[in-house]
Amino acid sequence: MDHADYDKALYYTHRSQWDNLLILMVRTKDDLLSKRIEHFLHAYHFEYDDAVLEKELYSLLGYIDHAAELAYEDQLAMLT
């Protein structure tokens, strides 16, 4: 797991840099992160119901938080 991918995903989402988020979706080795980004971007561009968009956004942010925490714990385990 590359901790930088999660930081980038969070930054690009916060700054609404959808092109960079799409590039990250293609380049990341984390399949779940890629799938969450794909679902969010699809909802952002094609969904008329804001509730669906909000659900996909929170799903993406929740996964970023969870995965970043796991990556951080793995780094700590390596150091000790």
CORZI-V118784 format. One record per residue. N is the residue number from 1. SS is DSSP state (A for helix, B for strand, O for the rest). Layout:
n=N ss=SS
n=N ss=SS
//
This chain:
n=1 ss=O
n=2 ss=O
n=3 ss=A
n=4 ss=A
n=5 ss=A
n=6 ss=A
n=7 ss=A
n=8 ss=A
n=9 ss=A
n=10 ss=A
n=11 ss=A
n=12 ss=A
n=13 ss=A
n=14 ss=A
n=15 ss=O
n=16 ss=O
n=17 ss=O
n=18 ss=A
n=19 ss=A
n=20 ss=A
n=21 ss=A
n=22 ss=A
n=23 ss=A
n=24 ss=A
n=25 ss=A
n=26 ss=A
n=27 ss=A
n=28 ss=O
n=29 ss=O
n=30 ss=O
n=31 ss=A
n=32 ss=A
n=33 ss=A
n=34 ss=A
n=35 ss=A
n=36 ss=A
n=37 ss=A
n=38 ss=A
n=39 ss=A
n=40 ss=A
n=41 ss=A
n=42 ss=A
n=43 ss=A
n=44 ss=A
n=45 ss=A
n=46 ss=A
n=47 ss=O
n=48 ss=O
n=49 ss=O
n=50 ss=A
n=51 ss=A
n=52 ss=A
n=53 ss=A
n=54 ss=A
n=55 ss=A
n=56 ss=A
n=57 ss=A
n=58 ss=A
n=59 ss=A
n=60 ss=A
n=61 ss=A
n=62 ss=A
n=63 ss=A
n=64 ss=A
n=65 ss=A
n=66 ss=A
n=67 ss=A
n=68 ss=A
n=69 ss=A
n=70 ss=A
n=71 ss=A
n=72 ss=A
n=73 ss=A
n=74 ss=A
n=75 ss=A
n=76 ss=A
n=77 ss=A
n=78 ss=A
n=79 ss=A
n=80 ss=O
//
